[in-house]
Amino acid sequence: MKIIRLLSACLALTACASQHPAAQTSTVAAPPAVKLYAIDCGHVQSSDVGSMADDGSMKGIAREAINPCYLIRHPKGDLLWDTGFSEAIADMPGGMSPEGAPMRIHVPKKLTAQLGELGLAPADIDFLSFSHMHFDHAGNANLFASATWIVDADELAAAFSETAHRRGEVPHYSALEHVKPVVIEGDSAYDVFGDGTVTIHQAHGHTPGHTVLLLKTAKSGAVLLTGDLWPLRESRERHLVPVYNSNREQTLESMRRVEALAKESGARVIRQHVPEDFAALPAFPAPLE
């Protein structure tokens, strides 16, 4: 009887062991393979960045800035975030100096040529979005009008307003005027791919509908692309507000909200035009994964 009881116990343990792996099998899906490509879409040499701070603290200071574009590759499609200066500047010997501005702009290599290194043409881009519609961020927008444009409602209204037309701001993104965009309304973040890996968040103030983008990579963690919320390396620490921002109080509130978002997500913060932040990302065509 003792032997029978021992055999029964062994059989029971064997049965449990055979069921154990199945019971422990995870049903949680692996995170999508999101990749971030940082693309050089221009450089600026400025002899005076005083307009970047309405407290006068940056007056007379010279600075060199980077102007990136970002490609986010996701299993559900490719998103281009900001398109940089017009690539036509690449054909201008010595670059370009905007009238009345203390700066010179250089575009060392065209955006389309760099996308071509990944086997992509403008028509291959599935989604298009901008931190805002200033010419240094939407300069190549017309090349990507076939993509699904994702835009904040307030930025959309401002982009094609009478004021924008009068100031001559529209030509560099005019091809988007009659497309049907995906419009972000309300205060909630917009989930681009529906899985929480790439989300667009309101950060109004620099322009009426300025936004930032948070993406979560499997290996490198979260990254926060902050547009012109903090255009200088001093801007974040000193809460500097450019003189030309659409709303100063909105800007300061957006800084508080984005700082909270960065802390909550544990994200690496990328200040758009700060060369060392751009240089810390993998050199194109290598991605951050």
N, C-alpha and C positions, 0 to 999 in steps of 0.2 A: 504493500500500500504506500509505503514511504517513497519507493521508486516511482510509482504512478503519479504521486503528488509532485515529485520533483520534475518529472517529464511534463506534466501539465503546466507547471510554473514556467519551465523553459519555453514551451510552446507559446504561452501567453506573452512572455517577454519578447520572443521572436516576432510575434504578430505586432506588438506595439512598436518594435524597432522598425519593422517594414513600413509602418504607417507614419512614423515620425518625420521622415524627410518630406513627405507630401504635406504634412501639417505645417511644416516650417517654410514651405515654398512661398516666396514673396509675390504678392500680386501688384506691387508698386512698379509702374513702368519706369524704365531708365529715362533720365532727362534727355531732351532733344539735343542734337549736336549743333548748338548755336555757335557761330564763328563771327568775330568782329575783325574787319579789315580797316585799318587807319590809312587813308589816302591823302597824300600831299596835294592840296588844291590851290596852293599859292602862298606867297610870303609878302610881308609888308615891312618896309623900313619907314618909320615915322620919326620926324624930327621933333615932334611935340605931341604928347598924348594927354595934354591938359583936358581935352573934352571928355576923357574917360572918368573924370572925377569932378563932381559939381562942388566939392569943397575947396578946389583950387590947389590941392596938394600935389598934383602931377603936372602942373603947368611948367612947360619948358623942358620936360624930360624926354629924351629920345628913347626909342624902343624898337626892337624887331619882333614881329609876331608871325605865327604860323596860321594858316587857314585850312583846316582839314575838311575832308568829306569822310563819311563812314558808310561802309557796306556791311550789313548784317545778313548773314546767310543762315537760313533756317530750313529744315526739311519741308516746310510748307511754302517756301518762297524766299525771294531776295528783297530786302528793304534797303533803299538808299536814303541815308539821313544827312541832309544838307548836300549841296552840289558845288559849293565853293565859288570862286571868281569865274567869270566867263573864260572858257578855255581859249577864246580868240586872243586873249592877252599873251598867250604863249607864242603867237606869231609876231608880236611887237618887239623889235630889237630894243633892249634896254628897259622893257616893261612899260608901265603906264602910270601917269600921275593924274588923279582926278582933279578937276579944276577947283581951285580954292582950298584944297586939302593938303596939309603938310606931310605927304606920304608918297612913296613909290611902290607900286605893286608889280610883283614878278610871278609868273606861272611857269615853273620849270618843265612841267610835262602835262599834257592834256589829260583830263579825267577819262575821256573815252579810250585813250591809248592805254591807260592803266587798267581800266576794266577789261580791255582786250587781253591783257596778260592772264586774266582768269577765264578767258574764253567767253566773255560777256560783251554784248552790244547793248545800247540803250533800250532797245525793244525787249530785251530779256529781263529787265528789272520789273519785278511784280508790284512792289509798293514803293511809294515816294512820300517822304515827309521832311519837314524843315523845323528847326528850332524857331525860326522866324523868317520873314521874307525880305530881309535886307539883301542888297546886291552881292555882298560877300558870302552869303549863305545860299542864295537861290540863283546865282549867276548862270547856271547851266540848266535851269528848270525846264526850259523849252525843249530840251533834248529828250525828256522823259515823260512827255505828256500821255504816252500810252499806258503808263503805270497807274495803279490805283493810288490816287492822292489822298493822304490822310491829313486833315488840317483842323486846327481849333476854330470854332465858330467865330470868335472875335478877331482872329488873325485873318480869316477869310473875308470878313466884312471890311477890315481895314485895307487889305491888299488891293481891292478893286474899288475903293471909295473914290469920290471926286477928288479928294486931297491927294491920293496916291497917283491918280491920272495927271493932275495938275503939276505935281512935282516931277513927273517923268519917271516914276519908280516902276511902272508896270511892264515896259518892254521886255525886261529880262525874264519874266515869267508869264508873258501874255498868252502863251499857248494853253495855260491852265484856266483861263477865264471862262471858257465854255465847256469844260469837262464836268462830269458829275463826281464830286469828291465824297469821301467818307468824312463827315463832319463830327468833330468831338464837341459835344454839348454837355453842360452841367459840370460838376466838380470832380467826378470820378475819373480815375486813370483809364486810358484806352488800351486794351489788351490786343496787340496786333495779331498774334497767331492763336489766341484763345487758350494758351497753356501757362500764362504767367511769366514766360521767359523774356518777353520784350514788351514793355509798357511805356506809354507816353503820358507825361504828367504836366499839368498846367503850372506855369511859372511866369505869370503875366507881369508886365511892368516895363521891360526893355522895349517891347512892342505890346500892343493890346492883347495879343494871343500867343505870346512867347511860351514855348514848351521845353521840357527836358526829356531825355530818354534813359530808361533803366533797362539793362539787359543782364541776364544771368547765364553765365557759362558754366559748363560742367566741371572744368578743371581750374579755371582762374577765378571763379566766383563772380560777384556782381560788379558791374561797371556803370557809372552814371555820367552820361554825356550832357553837359550843362549849358551848351550854347553860349549866349552872351550874358548869362547871369553874372559871371565873374570874368570879364574880358582881360584883366591884367593879373599878374601873379599876386599883387597887393590887394586886389578887389575883394577876395573872400575874407581875409583876416580883418581888413579895415572897413568892410561894408561900404565900399565905394560905389557910387551911383553915377553913371555917365550923364552929362548935361542934356543929352538928346533923348533920354528915355521917355517913354510916353507917360509914365506915372511913377513918381518917386516912392510913394507909400506902398504901392503894389509891389515894386521891386524889392523893398526891404522885407515885406511879408513873404514874398516868394523865396528870398534867401533863407528865412527862418524855416519855411516848409521844406525846402530842398535839403537843408542841413538835417532836418528830422528824418527825411526819407533816406538820406545817406547813412545815418546812424542806425535806423531800423533795419535796413537791408545789408549793412556792412559793406557797402559798395566803395570801390575805388572811384574817387571823384576826378573827372577830367575837365580842366578848365580849357575851353575850346581853343583859345588863341595863344596859350602859354607853351612856348617851345619845349620846355622840359617835360611837360605832361604828355605831349605828343611823342617825344623821343623815347619815353618810357614804355610805349606800346611796341609790339613787334613791328619791325620794318617791313613795309609792303614789298612783296606780296605774301609774306607770312601772316597768318591770322592769330588773334588771341582766342583761345578755345577754353 
